[in-house]
C-alpha cells in the first residue's frame, strides 16, 4: 500500500490536509481550509475545463462542437459562457 501526498489546490500546503469523507460519486474528499477532491467523475468539474471552454469559444467553436469534444452537457457549457461574459 502506497502513501499519497495530497496538496491543497487553494493554499498549496500539505500540512493541514485531512480526509473528509466521500462524495456522492464515492470518490475521496479532503479538507484543508476548504473542501476539495482530487478526482472527478464528470468532466465539467475537472480542473481547466472552464479555460478550455473559453479558448474554444474564442476560436469560433459552437456549443454543440464543445459538447462533443469535452463530453459536457450543452447547458453547462452555456452557463460557463454566461458567467464568463458577466465577469468581463
Backbone as a printed PyTorch tensor [residue, N CA C, xyz], in Angstrom:
tensor([[[  0.8460,  -1.1780,   0.0000],
         [  0.0000,   0.0000,   0.0000],
         [  0.8870,   1.2350,   0.0000]],

        [[  0.6330,   2.1400,  -0.9180],
         [  1.4350,   3.3450,  -1.0440],
         [  0.8100,   4.5260,  -0.3260]],

        [[  1.6330,   5.5110,  -0.0770],
         [  1.1790,   6.7390,   0.5580],
         [  1.0910,   7.8230,  -0.5040]],

        [[ -0.0250,   8.5460,  -0.5300],
         [ -0.2220,   9.6260,  -1.4860],
         [ -0.1190,  10.9550,  -0.7450]],

        [[  0.8120,  11.8000,  -1.1740],
         [  0.9260,  13.1360,  -0.6010],
         [ -0.0970,  14.0360,  -1.2900]],

        [[ -1.0540,  14.5310,  -0.5140],
         [ -2.1180,  15.3620,  -1.0530],
         [ -1.7850,  16.8200,  -0.7820]],

        [[ -1.8010,  17.6240,  -1.8460],
         [ -1.5090,  19.0520,  -1.7430],
         [ -2.8030,  19.8170,  -1.9650]],

        [[ -3.0910,  20.7550,  -1.0890],
         [ -4.2920,  21.5780,  -1.2090],
         [ -4.1600,  22.4840,  -2.4420]],

        [[ -5.1630,  22.4850,  -3.3430],
         [ -5.0730,  23.3320,  -4.5310],
         [ -5.2450,  24.8270,  -4.2320]],

        [[ -5.7410,  25.1560,  -3.0430],
         [ -6.0030,  26.5550,  -2.7140],
         [ -4.7950,  27.2170,  -2.0420]],

        [[ -4.2620,  26.5790,  -0.9930],
         [ -3.1290,  27.1780,  -0.2720],
         [ -1.8060,  26.4790,  -0.5930]],

        [[ -1.8550,  25.4120,  -1.3860],
         [ -0.6810,  24.6580,  -1.8210],
         [  0.1500,  24.1440,  -0.6500]],

        [[ -0.5280,  23.7200,   0.3970],
         [  0.1190,  23.1880,   1.5780],
         [ -0.2170,  21.7030,   1.7180]],

        [[  0.6810,  20.9310,   2.3190],
         [  0.4210,  19.5280,   2.5940],
         [  0.1700,  19.3040,   4.0770]],

        [[  0.4170,  20.2980,   4.9060],
         [  0.4070,  20.1180,   6.3560],
         [ -0.9880,  19.8860,   6.9300]],

        [[ -1.9560,  20.7020,   6.5660],
         [ -3.2640,  20.6310,   7.1890],
         [ -4.2840,  19.8040,   6.4320]],

        [[ -3.8790,  19.0070,   5.4520],
         [ -4.8190,  18.2470,   4.6300],
         [ -5.2010,  16.9540,   5.3420]],

        [[ -6.5230,  16.7680,   5.5380],
         [ -7.0480,  15.5470,   6.1570],
         [ -8.1840,  15.0150,   5.2960]],

        [[ -8.4810,  13.7260,   5.4390],
         [ -9.6090,  13.1430,   4.7190],
         [-10.9020,  13.6990,   5.2850]],

        [[-11.9050,  13.8650,   4.4060],
         [-13.1640,  14.4880,   4.8150],
         [-14.3490,  13.7430,   4.2180]],

        [[-14.3720,  12.4410,   4.3700],
         [-15.5000,  11.6570,   3.8830],
         [-15.4270,  11.3800,   2.3970]],

        [[-16.5540,  10.9750,   1.8400],
         [-16.6210,  10.6520,   0.4160],
         [-17.7440,  11.4460,  -0.2380]],

        [[-17.5600,  11.7390,  -1.5240],
         [-18.5790,  12.4350,  -2.2990],
         [-19.6730,  11.4420,  -2.6810]],

        [[-20.7610,  11.9350,  -3.2530],
         [-21.8470,  11.0660,  -3.6920],
         [-21.3790,  10.0550,  -4.7340]],

        [[-20.3500,  10.4090,  -5.4840],
         [-19.8120,   9.5180,  -6.5090],
         [-18.9330,   8.4250,  -5.9190]],

        [[-18.6190,   8.5170,  -4.6380],
         [-17.7760,   7.5220,  -3.9860],
         [-16.3090,   7.8950,  -3.9540]],

        [[-15.9460,   9.0470,  -4.4980],
         [-14.5560,   9.4850,  -4.5090],
         [-14.2170,  10.2290,  -3.2220]],

        [[-12.9600,  10.1290,  -2.8020],
         [-12.4960,  10.7110,  -1.5490],
         [-12.5010,  12.2380,  -1.5840]],

        [[-12.9840,  12.8460,  -0.5010],
         [-12.8900,  14.2940,  -0.3060],
         [-11.7950,  14.5860,   0.6950]],

        [[-11.2050,  15.7640,   0.5720],
         [-10.1580,  16.2000,   1.5010],
         [-10.5230,  17.5720,   2.0410]],

        [[ -9.9290,  17.9230,   3.1820],
         [-10.2260,  19.1960,   3.8210],
         [ -8.9260,  19.8570,   4.2490]],

        [[ -8.7910,  21.1240,   3.9100],
         [ -7.6920,  21.9550,   4.4140],
         [ -8.3650,  23.2060,   4.9740]],

        [[ -8.3320,  24.2910,   4.2480],
         [ -9.1170,  25.4620,   4.6320],
         [-10.4960,  25.3980,   4.0020]],

        [[-10.6140,  24.6220,   2.9340],
         [-11.9070,  24.3410,   2.3220],
         [-11.8590,  22.9200,   1.7750]],

        [[-13.0070,  22.3790,   1.4540],
         [-13.1110,  21.0070,   0.9810],
         [-12.7470,  20.9200,  -0.5010]],

        [[-12.0680,  19.8290,  -0.9010],
         [-11.7140,  19.6300,  -2.3000],
         [-11.5860,  18.1470,  -2.6020]],

        [[-11.5760,  17.8230,  -3.8880],
         [-11.3950,  16.4680,  -4.3760],
         [-10.2400,  16.4540,  -5.3620]],

        [[ -9.5860,  15.2960,  -5.4950],
         [ -8.5110,  15.1600,  -6.4720],
         [ -9.0310,  14.6700,  -7.8110]],

        [[-10.0150,  13.7740,  -7.7850],
         [-10.5760,  13.1960,  -9.0000],
         [-12.0550,  13.5300,  -9.0980]],

        [[-12.5450,  13.5980, -10.3370],
         [-13.9550,  13.8600, -10.5730],
         [-14.4800,  12.8740, -11.6010]],

        [[-15.7500,  12.5280, -11.4890],
         [-16.3760,  11.6210, -12.4390],
         [-16.8300,  12.4020, -13.6690]],

        [[-17.4200,  13.5800, -13.4450],
         [-17.9860,  14.3690, -14.5250],
         [-16.9450,  15.3450, -15.0610]],

        [[-16.8010,  15.4340, -16.3630],
         [-15.7610,  16.2430, -16.9980],
         [-15.8770,  17.7370, -16.6980]],

        [[-17.0700,  18.2460, -16.4440],
         [-17.2420,  19.6810, -16.2100],
         [-16.5920,  20.1270, -14.9060]],

        [[-16.3810,  19.2120, -13.9740],
         [-15.7900,  19.5650, -12.6860],
         [-14.2800,  19.4970, -12.6770]],

        [[-13.6840,  18.9510, -13.7020],
         [-12.2340,  18.7860, -13.7310],
         [-11.5350,  20.1330, -13.8950]],

        [[-10.3320,  20.1980, -13.3710],
         [ -9.5610,  21.4480, -13.4410],
         [ -9.2410,  21.7980, -14.8880]],

        [[ -9.3570,  23.0600, -15.2220],
         [ -9.0120,  23.5290, -16.5520],
         [-10.1490,  23.4890, -17.5590]],

        [[-11.2920,  22.9470, -17.1870],
         [-12.4050,  22.8420, -18.1300],
         [-12.9270,  24.2150, -18.5210]],

        [[-13.0370,  25.1230, -17.5640],
         [-13.5670,  26.4560, -17.8560],
         [-12.6570,  27.1930, -18.8440]],

        [[-11.3500,  27.0380, -18.6700],
         [-10.4120,  27.6820, -19.5890],
         [-10.5150,  27.0790, -20.9860]],

        [[-10.7070,  25.7640, -21.0650],
         [-10.8490,  25.1160, -22.3730],
         [-12.1060,  25.6070, -23.0790]],

        [[-13.2010,  25.8070, -22.3310],
         [-14.4450,  26.3150, -22.9200],
         [-14.2170,  27.7250, -23.4560]],

        [[-13.5230,  28.5750, -22.6890],
         [-13.2350,  29.9410, -23.1410],
         [-12.3870,  29.9290, -24.4060]],

        [[-11.3450,  29.0930, -24.4270],
         [-10.4700,  29.0270, -25.5980],
         [-11.2300,  28.5630, -26.8360]],

        [[-12.0700,  27.5540, -26.6800],
         [-12.8430,  27.0450, -27.8090],
         [-13.8220,  28.0890, -28.3200]],

        [[-14.4370,  28.8350, -27.3990],
         [-15.3710,  29.8820, -27.8100],
         [-14.6430,  31.0000, -28.5590]],

        [[-13.4600,  31.3470, -28.0950],
         [-12.6870,  32.3990, -28.7570],
         [-12.2010,  31.9580, -30.1400]],

        [[-12.0660,  30.6480, -30.3660],
         [-11.6470,  30.1230, -31.6610],
         [-12.8230,  29.7950, -32.5720]],

        [[-14.0370,  30.1320, -32.1500],
         [-15.1910,  30.0150, -33.0200],
         [-15.9410,  28.6970, -32.9740]],

        [[-15.6600,  27.8150, -32.0240],
         [-16.4070,  26.5690, -31.9320],
         [-17.7860,  26.8440, -31.3460]],

        [[-18.7630,  26.1210, -31.8120],
         [-20.1130,  26.2400, -31.2940],
         [-20.3090,  25.3900, -30.0570]],

        [[-21.4450,  25.5710, -29.4130],
         [-21.7600,  24.8520, -28.1830],
         [-21.8230,  23.3480, -28.4330]],

        [[-22.4210,  22.9430, -29.5470],
         [-22.5210,  21.5040, -29.8250],
         [-21.1730,  20.8870, -30.1390]],

        [[-20.2850,  21.6420, -30.7700],
         [-18.9310,  21.1440, -31.0160],
         [-18.1970,  20.9370, -29.6900]],

        [[-18.3310,  21.9050, -28.7860],
         [-17.7010,  21.7810, -27.4770],
         [-18.2730,  20.6000, -26.7070]],

        [[-19.5760,  20.3870, -26.8500],
         [-20.2490,  19.2630, -26.2110],
         [-19.6180,  17.9470, -26.6520]],

        [[-19.4180,  17.7890, -27.9420],
         [-18.8400,  16.5480, -28.4730],
         [-17.3890,  16.3620, -28.0510]],

        [[-16.6070,  17.4400, -28.0640],
         [-15.1810,  17.3350, -27.7510],
         [-14.9540,  17.0970, -26.2600]],

        [[-15.6420,  17.8590, -25.4080],
         [-15.3980,  17.8010, -23.9700],
         [-16.2390,  16.7550, -23.2480]],

        [[-17.3490,  16.3250, -23.8550],
         [-18.2310,  15.3700, -23.1920],
         [-19.0260,  15.9960, -22.0660]],

        [[-19.4210,  17.2590, -22.2470],
         [-20.1570,  18.0140, -21.2400],
         [-21.5010,  18.4200, -21.8350]],

        [[-22.4990,  18.5340, -20.9930],
         [-23.8200,  18.9530, -21.4200],
         [-23.7940,  20.3610, -22.0220]],

        [[-24.5460,  20.6020, -23.1030],
         [-24.5950,  21.9540, -23.6780],
         [-25.1050,  23.0000, -22.6830]],

        [[-25.9770,  22.6040, -21.7750],
         [-26.4980,  23.5280, -20.7700],
         [-25.3750,  24.0340, -19.8650]],

        [[-24.4870,  23.1460, -19.4680],
         [-23.3650,  23.5280, -18.6200],
         [-22.4090,  24.4430, -19.3810]],

        [[-22.1740,  24.1440, -20.6500],
         [-21.2890,  24.9830, -21.4660],
         [-21.8570,  26.3900, -21.5820]],

        [[-23.1500,  26.5000, -21.8210],
         [-23.7970,  27.8110, -21.9290],
         [-23.6950,  28.5670, -20.6140]],

        [[-23.8810,  27.8830, -19.4810],
         [-23.7830,  28.5770, -18.1930],
         [-22.3520,  29.0470, -17.9290]],

        [[-21.3380,  28.2660, -18.3400],
         [-19.9470,  28.7130, -18.2130],
         [-19.7200,  29.9790, -19.0380]],

        [[-20.2410,  29.9900, -20.2690],
         [-20.0540,  31.1450, -21.1410],
         [-20.7920,  32.3790, -20.6080]],

        [[-21.9890,  32.1880, -20.0520],
         [-22.7250,  33.3240, -19.4780],
         [-21.9900,  33.8980, -18.2950]],

        [[-21.4730,  33.0420, -17.4210],
         [-20.7380,  33.5200, -16.2390],
         [-19.4580,  34.2290, -16.6580]],

        [[-18.7950,  33.7350, -17.7010],
         [-17.5690,  34.3580, -18.1910],
         [-17.8660,  35.7640, -18.7230]],

        [[-18.9850,  35.9100, -19.4560],
         [-19.3510,  37.2110, -20.0160],
         [-19.7280,  38.2090, -18.9320]],

        [[-20.3210,  37.7420, -17.8470],
         [-20.6830,  38.6460, -16.7440],
         [-19.4620,  39.2110, -16.0510]],

        [[-18.3850,  38.4250, -15.9850],
         [-17.1710,  38.8610, -15.2830],
         [-16.3730,  39.8680, -16.0930]],

        [[-16.6320,  39.9530, -17.3830],
         [-15.8520,  40.8580, -18.2470],
         [-16.3000,  42.2800, -18.1180]]])
